């Protein structure tokens, strides 16, 4: 880790950026969560690196192949490119401990985050960690960053279990606005929320 790297927003994919499909393997099934394009545009314009970090145990389970995963990943990049949004990096873990043994990359382990930091010159301690599961936000606590749980995907099921210091908001657009408000306390407006107000546990 370096104090001189660029701050990033590490984003989970399924349930956070795209609608949860339970082992998404078909590019035609990819659908962005409402507000995802706006969220990424806001974060990009504010200077954050955009990095997708996703567990893909369906590969280890034999439910789909690496080629299937990459086809979905390419579809996501194409959809975002239509809105002139480009990711700085995308990292996935294809393992499952019960099938392939332990690994350093499966969330909540920090392997993918540290790999991204090294390859993209990022500062994990100045970054944000956004996802719909507790495993998506736990790396923030270990790496010194800040976590946000979104209520889309499985977020509603995980909300009661988020650690202290982790914010909870309705969706990824609310997360983006929360980040901008927190990192610019003098100029940021309170993040809008389509339902409940953002909470911090």
PELIN-V295226 format. One record per residue. RES is the residue in one letter. SS is DSSP state (2 for helix, 1 for strand, 0 for the rest). PSI is psi as a letter, one per 20 degrees, with the letter a starting at -180 (NA if undefined). OMEGA is omega in whole degrees, -180 to 180 (* if undefined). Layout:
((RES & SS & PSI & OMEGA) (RES & SS & PSI & OMEGA))
This chain:
((X & 0 & q & -180) (X & 0 & q & 178) (X & 0 & i & -175) (X & 0 & i & -179) (X & 0 & r & -179) (X & 1 & p & 174) (X & 0 & q & -179) (X & 1 & r & 163) (X & 1 & o & 176) (X & 1 & p & -173) (X & 1 & p & 168) (X & 0 & q & -179) (X & 0 & f & -172) (X & 1 & p & -179) (X & 0 & i & -179) (X & 0 & g & 176) (X & 0 & h & -179) (X & 1 & q & -179) (X & 0 & p & -179) (X & 0 & p & -180) (X & 0 & j & -179) (X & 0 & n & -178) (X & 0 & m & 179) (X & 0 & p & -178) (X & 0 & i & -177) (X & 0 & o & -180) (X & 2 & h & -180) (X & 2 & i & 179) (X & 2 & i & -178) (X & 0 & p & 178) (X & 0 & p & 179) (X & 1 & q & 170) (X & 0 & p & 178) (X & 0 & p & 180) (X & 0 & i & -176) (X & 2 & g & 180) (X & 2 & g & 180) (X & 2 & g & -180) (X & 2 & g & -178) (X & 2 & h & 178) (X & 2 & g & 179) (X & 2 & g & -178) (X & 2 & g & 177) (X & 2 & g & -179) (X & 2 & h & 179) (X & 0 & i & 174) (X & 0 & j & 179) (X & 0 & q & 167) (X & 1 & q & -179) (X & 1 & o & -174) (X & 1 & p & 175) (X & 1 & p & 180) (X & 1 & o & -170) (X & 1 & p & 169) (X & 1 & p & 179) (X & 0 & m & -178) (X & 0 & i & 176) (X & 0 & h & 176) (X & 0 & g & 179) (X & 0 & h & -179) (X & 0 & i & -180) (X & 0 & j & -179) (X & 0 & h & 174) (X & 0 & r & -175) (X & 0 & r & 173) (X & 2 & h & 179) (X & 2 & h & 177) (X & 2 & g & 179) (X & 2 & g & -177) (X & 2 & h & 177) (X & 2 & g & 177) (X & 2 & g & 179) (X & 2 & g & 179) (X & 2 & h & 177) (X & 2 & g & 177) (X & 2 & g & 180) (X & 2 & h & -180) (X & 2 & g & 180) (X & 2 & g & 179) (X & 2 & h & -179) (X & 2 & h & 177) (X & 2 & h & 176) (X & 0 & j & -180) (X & 0 & k & 177) (X & 0 & p & -178) (X & 0 & p & 178) (X & 0 & q & 174) (X & 0 & h & 180) (X & 1 & q & 177) (X & 1 & p & -175) (X & 1 & q & 179) (X & 1 & q & 174) (X & 1 & p & -178) (X & 0 & j & -170) (X & 0 & r & 166) (X & 0 & p & -172) (X & 2 & h & -180) (X & 2 & i & -175) (X & 2 & h & -176) (X & 2 & j & -179) (X & 0 & r & -178) (X & 0 & q & 177) (X & 0 & r & -179) (X & 0 & i & -173) (X & 0 & h & -175) (X & 0 & p & 176) (X & 0 & p & 17) (X & 0 & j & 174) (X & 0 & q & -170) (X & 0 & j & -174) (X & 2 & g & -178) (X & 2 & h & -180) (X & 2 & g & -180) (X & 2 & h & 176) (X & 2 & g & 178) (X & 2 & g & -179) (X & 2 & g & -180) (X & 2 & g & -176) (X & 2 & h & -174) (X & 2 & j & -179) (X & 0 & l & -180) (X & 1 & r & 178) (X & 0 & n & -177) (X & 2 & h & -177) (X & 2 & i & 177) (X & 2 & j & -174) (X & 0 & r & 179) (X & 1 & q & -175) (X & 1 & o & -170) (X & 1 & p & 177) (X & 1 & r & -176) (X & 0 & j & 178) (X & 0 & q & 178) (X & 2 & h & 179) (X & 2 & h & 179) (X & 2 & h & -175) (X & 2 & i & 179) (X & 2 & h & 178) (X & 2 & h & 178) (X & 2 & h & -178) (X & 2 & h & -179) (X & 2 & h & -174) (X & 2 & i & 175) (X & 0 & j & 178) (X & 0 & a & -178) (X & 1 & p & -175) (X & 1 & q & 175) (X & 1 & p & 173) (X & 1 & p & 175) (X & 1 & q & -176) (X & 0 & i & 174) (X & 0 & r & -179) (X & 0 & c & 179) (X & 0 & j & -174) (X & 2 & h & 180) (X & 2 & h & 179) (X & 2 & h & -175) (X & 2 & i & -172) (X & 2 & g & -177) (X & 2 & i & -175) (X & 2 & j & -177) (X & 0 & q & -180) (X & 0 & r & 174) (X & 0 & q & 178) (X & 0 & i & 178) (X & 0 & p & 179) (X & 1 & q & 176) (X & 1 & p & 180) (X & 1 & r & -173) (X & 0 & g & -174) (X & 0 & a & -173) (X & 2 & h & 176) (X & 2 & g & 176) (X & 2 & h & 177) (X & 2 & g & 180) (X & 2 & g & -179) (X & 2 & h & 176) (X & 2 & g & 180) (X & 2 & g & -178) (X & 2 & h & 179) (X & 2 & g & -179) (X & 2 & h & -178) (X & 2 & i & 176) (X & 0 & m & -172) (X & 0 & h & -180) (X & 0 & h & -175) (X & 0 & i & -176) (X & 0 & p & 174) (X & 0 & r & 177) (X & 0 & p & -176) (X & 0 & p & 179) (X & 0 & q & -180) (X & 0 & p & -177) (X & 0 & i & -179) (X & 0 & d & -179) (X & 0 & q & 177) (X & 0 & q & 176) (X & 0 & p & 178) (X & 1 & q & 177) (X & 1 & p & -180) (X & 0 & NA & *))
